[in-house]
Amino acid sequence: MKNRPLVLLVIFLVIALGVTSSCKKESTTPTPPETKYTLTVVVTPSAGGTVTKSPDATSYSSGTSVTLTATAAAGYKFARWEGDVTGTTNPVTVTMNANKAVVAVFEALPTYTLTVNNLPVAGGTVTKTPDKANYYQGETVTLKATPAYGYAFSKWSGDASGTATTVTVTMNANKTVTAEYTELPKYVLETQVLGAKYTDYPDPQHGTYNVSTTAGKITASPTGPNYPQGTEVTLTAVPSTGYVFVDWVDTLSGVQVSTNPVLKVTMNENKGLAARFVQIAVKLSIAYNSAQGGYDGSIDYSEVVWPWSQGVQPLGHKLTPQDIDNWYGPYGVKIVNLTAYPNAGYGFKRWYGDMISTDNPISFKMTKDMSLGIEFEMWYKFTYAASPTTAGTVTLVSTSTTPDANGYYAPGTVVKLKATANDPTVAGDRYAFIGWSGDVSGTSNPLEFTLTGTKQTMQAIAEFKVMDPAIKTDKTKLTFTASYNGANPADQTFTITNSGGGLLKSKIDTTGLPAWITVTPTTIPDIAWDGSQTITVSVKTVVNGVPLARGTYTANITITSTNATNSPVTIPVTFTIGD
């Protein structure tokens, strides 16, 4: 009797489990199928705009609310809804309690012309943004007046007003706008070149200057000598070989104006300016970009007596680039072994100026003023990669030159790269090469490109994408035969596969199939690139109790897809009924 409570608990659990099992067996009533409705939307005219559905589906459950939003195309406006929805409310909501059709009606906007004039015609120009022959009603146009040289913008007249150079016009009628300009007064700028002998160097401020045709020249931008009021003239003093620029002086007062060879002058009165130059014995200047490289050298004075108090200079005097550049000295001085040294990422190309040579180092004797430049050329590196990285690989096939010790290639090197899509077992999907990006472009594969331009490191990216899905069937047609009022022929099947990549989203379009043919299934699950779906096709000799007459019947099974490259695909079906 001590175990009686345990026995009672076991009996209670057995009874409870039996009741639960009985309840489960009784709830086997099937759920009726859900009612679905379609919503068809038409745009008229077709070019007038678009309509979006939210939610966007091929069919809707009863009671679903769908929001339709009409968006007018350029040159049109939304007018109204017709069909199962009327009115001008936009967006509008449709309740799906039956199959419905809605028409979105758009109307074309009127257009107008905008004529722009310049007064006087030579006074300037006007740009229109946007620049079109005709404008839609309500469209805004920005006009910008640019005065010609010697003119100032004054005002807008006609269908626009104001004194700002930019004005906005709203097109609600044909309009004419005139930009008016005022001609500016003019002043004279006279320039003169003055020169002093080399004996006045190195104290040019106290030299004797005379009008010279050989000491140098003055360039003026813009050219003169007559200039409209307010014109900024840039005068540049350019010394001849053997001369250096000293300063600018006012020709009326003799007062020094500037020691900068580039002088900006604003013309608000008549003016006169002279550029003064002084002759030197010999001059050597060397131009180079220190970010790209440098040089060094030495000067030999062995046969030359210095013209000042220093006496005879030592043989083979070593000078730094700062000493050599813009160095002045007596005729006959030798500059020996000028050597150019490129920085990493650059290569020596040539000497240019008064001596053109690709030798390095070079030696020459100073018998005239000389201006040299060192031209370094940028060498290049390149990188390459695949995008996405798991989709494929890029292989360096060849280069037309070999790199230097730092991995840089000479300009003009031709690089050849090849892109290869990975095997699906590696990439996880089927990929296809679609082109090159980065600092190269195109779809050639292999790709050849030349290392050139202003960018020192060039990048080539091989772009891959998952191949677009494509519908493939193992059969291109189906043929059935049967006797009049006889037994139905055996079912036939065909298989749909995805011959591309990604997921193939497809279905069977049954809207045009006759009653004697049945296709199962019509709704097809997404098919991966290595997947397939078998479709069963059945035909019957008797439809709705009436035997089909003797003869040949045809139908088309259409497979459609929202993302396949070859949608739709059609399989013709022939059904012949004989005796």
C-alpha positions, 0 to 999 in steps of 0.5 A, spaced: 500 500 500 506 504 500 506 505 492 499 506 491 500 514 490 505 512 484 500 507 481 494 512 481 499 517 478 501 512 472 493 511 471 492 518 470 498 519 465 495 513 461 488 516 461 491 523 459 495 521 453 489 517 451 485 523 451 490 527 447 491 522 442 483 522 441 483 530 440 489 530 435 485 525 431 479 528 431 482 535 428 483 533 421 478 538 417 481 541 411 482 548 410 479 551 404 483 554 398 484 562 399 481 566 394 486 571 389 484 577 385 488 580 379 490 588 379 491 590 371 494 597 371 494 601 364 497 607 362 495 612 357 498 614 353 504 609 354 509 615 354 505 619 359 508 616 365 508 610 370 504 607 375 507 603 381 503 598 386 505 597 393 505 592 394 507 589 387 504 582 386 501 578 380 495 577 385 492 579 391 488 575 397 481 578 398 481 584 402 488 586 400 489 594 400 494 596 394 496 603 393 497 606 386 502 612 385 502 615 378 508 619 376 508 623 370 514 623 365 517 629 362 512 633 359 506 630 362 501 631 368 497 626 371 490 627 369 485 622 373 484 615 374 479 611 370 476 603 370 475 600 377 478 607 380 476 614 378 478 621 380 484 625 381 487 623 388 494 620 387 496 616 390 490 612 391 488 605 394 484 599 391 481 594 395 482 587 392 475 584 393 475 582 385 479 582 379 480 589 377 483 594 372 485 601 373 487 606 367 492 612 369 490 618 364 496 623 363 495 629 359 501 633 355 503 639 358 503 645 353 510 648 350 513 655 349 519 658 346 524 663 349 528 668 345 534 671 348 538 677 345 544 681 346 544 689 346 549 691 343 550 684 339 557 685 340 556 686 348 556 679 350 553 672 350 547 669 354 547 662 356 541 658 357 540 652 362 537 648 360 538 650 353 532 647 349 528 650 343 522 649 347 520 648 354 514 645 358 509 649 362 512 651 368 519 649 367 524 654 369 530 657 365 537 660 368 540 665 364 547 667 365 550 674 361 557 674 360 560 681 357 565 681 352 571 684 352 571 691 353 563 691 356 560 691 362 553 687 363 548 693 365 541 690 366 535 685 363 529 687 359 523 684 356 520 678 360 526 679 365 529 684 369 534 686 374 542 687 374 545 681 376 548 677 371 544 671 372 536 671 372 531 665 372 525 665 368 519 661 369 516 658 362 508 660 362 508 663 355 512 665 349 518 670 352 523 674 349 529 677 354 534 682 352 541 682 356 543 690 355 551 691 356 555 698 356 561 699 353 567 701 358 572 707 356 579 705 354 586 707 356 593 707 353 599 703 356 606 704 353 612 699 355 619 700 354 625 696 354 632 699 357 638 695 358 645 696 361 652 693 360 655 687 363 660 692 367 654 694 371 653 687 374 653 686 380 650 693 382 645 694 377 641 699 381 647 704 379 648 702 372 647 706 366 640 704 362 639 706 355 633 704 350 635 697 348 632 692 342 637 686 344 636 686 352 630 683 353 622 683 351 616 685 354 609 681 353 603 683 355 596 679 356 592 681 353 595 685 348 595 692 347 596 698 347 589 700 348 585 697 354 578 698 357 577 701 364 578 696 369 582 691 365 588 687 369 594 687 364 599 682 366 606 684 363 612 679 363 619 682 362 623 676 359 631 677 358 635 676 352 641 671 353 646 674 357 641 679 360 637 679 367 631 682 369 632 688 374 626 692 375 620 696 373 620 703 373 615 708 371 617 712 365 614 719 367 616 719 374 622 714 374 620 711 380 621 703 381 615 700 381 617 692 382 622 687 382 618 682 380 619 680 372 611 679 372 607 685 373 600 686 374 597 693 372 590 695 372 588 700 367 584 706 370 588 711 367 594 712 361 600 709 364 607 708 362 612 702 364 619 700 362 623 694 364 630 694 366 635 689 364 643 688 365 648 684 361 652 679 364 658 675 362 655 668 362 650 665 365 648 657 367 641 655 369 639 648 370 631 647 371 629 640 374 623 638 379 627 636 386 621 631 387 623 627 381 630 627 382 637 632 382 644 633 380 651 635 382 657 637 378 664 641 378 667 647 375 674 648 372 677 655 373 684 652 371 685 657 365 680 663 367 682 669 372 676 671 376 674 678 374 673 681 381 678 680 387 678 673 388 684 671 384 685 664 381 680 659 383 682 652 384 682 647 379 676 642 379 672 646 384 666 642 387 659 645 387 652 643 389 646 644 385 644 650 389 651 653 387 651 651 379 643 653 378 643 661 376 651 661 376 654 667 373 661 667 371 666 670 366 666 667 359 670 660 358 668 657 364 668 649 364 662 646 367 664 638 367 661 632 369 654 634 370 650 628 373 643 627 373 640 622 379 633 620 379 629 619 385 625 612 386 619 612 381 623 616 376 628 615 370 633 620 367 630 622 360 634 627 357 638 634 358 634 639 354 635 647 353 641 650 350 644 642 350 640 637 348 642 630 350 641 623 353 648 622 355 649 622 363 653 625 365 655 631 360 661 636 359 661 642 356 665 649 355 661 655 357 662 660 351 655 663 352 649 664 357 646 657 357 639 654 360 639 647 361 633 643 364 633 636 366 627 632 364 626 626 368 620 621 367 615 618 371 616 610 372 610 606 373 607 600 378 601 597 377 596 592 381 591 587 379 585 584 382 579 580 381 572 583 384 569 580 387 575 576 390 572 569 390 569 570 383 576 569 379 583 570 378 587 575 374 594 573 371 600 577 369 601 574 362 607 579 360 610 586 360 614 589 354 620 591 359 623 589 366 622 593 372 627 596 376 630 594 383 624 598 386 619 595 382 618 601 377 617 600 369 619 605 364 613 609 360 610 605 354 611 598 357 605 594 355 602 590 360 598 584 358 593 581 363 588 575 363 582 574 367 579 567 369 572 566 372 573 561 378 570 554 378 563 554 381 566 549 386 570 554 388 566 561 387 560 558 390 556 560 383 557 561 376 561 567 374 562 571 368 567 576 366 564 582 364 570 588 364 575 592 367 575 597 371 580 601 376 585 605 371 583 601 365 577 599 361 574 595 356 572 588 355 578 585 352 580 579 355 586 578 355 587 586 356 593 589 354 594 597 356 600 601 356 603 604 362 603 612 361 599 618 364 600 622 370 598 616 375 604 613 377 601 607 380 595 604 376 590 599 378 587 594 373 580 590 376 577 584 373 570 585 374 566 579 375 558 578 376 554 572 377 551 569 370 544 571 369 539 566 369 537 562 362 531 557 361 534 551 358 529 545 356 531 538 354 525 538 349 523 543 344 517 540 342 512 534 344 507 530 340 501 526 342 497 521 338 490 518 340 484 514 337 477 518 337 474 517 343 479 513 345 484 512 352 488 518 353 495 518 351 501 517 356 503 523 360 510 526 357 515 530 361 520 535 359 525 538 364 527 545 365 534 547 368 538 554 369 543 554 364 546 561 367 547 563 374 544 565 380 536 563 381 532 562 375 525 565 377 520 562 372 513 559 371 508 556 366 503 561 362 497 557 362 492 563 360 492 561 352 492 553 353 486 549 350 482 545 355 485 538 352 492 540 355 494 540 362 501 542 365 503 540 372 506 544 375 505 551 373 508 555 379 516 553 379 520 554 385 527 558 384 532 553 380 539 554 382 544 554 376 545 546 378 538 545 379 532 542 375 524 542 375 520 536 371 514 538 368 508 533 366 504 534 360 497 531 360 492 531 354 485 528 354 481 525 348 474 527 351 473 535 354 467 536 358 464 529 356 465 531 349 470 527 344 475 531 340 473 531 333 478 527 329 484 532 326 490 535 329 490 540 335 496 544 337 498 548 343 504 552 346 507 551 353 510 558 354 515 558 360 516 565 362 521 568 367 522 575 370 530 575 370 532 570 365 536 572 359 532 568 354 525 569 357 520 567 354 521 559 351 516 556 348 515 548 347 510 547 341 505 541 343 501 537 337 495 532 339 493 528 333 486 524 334 485 519 328 480 513 327 
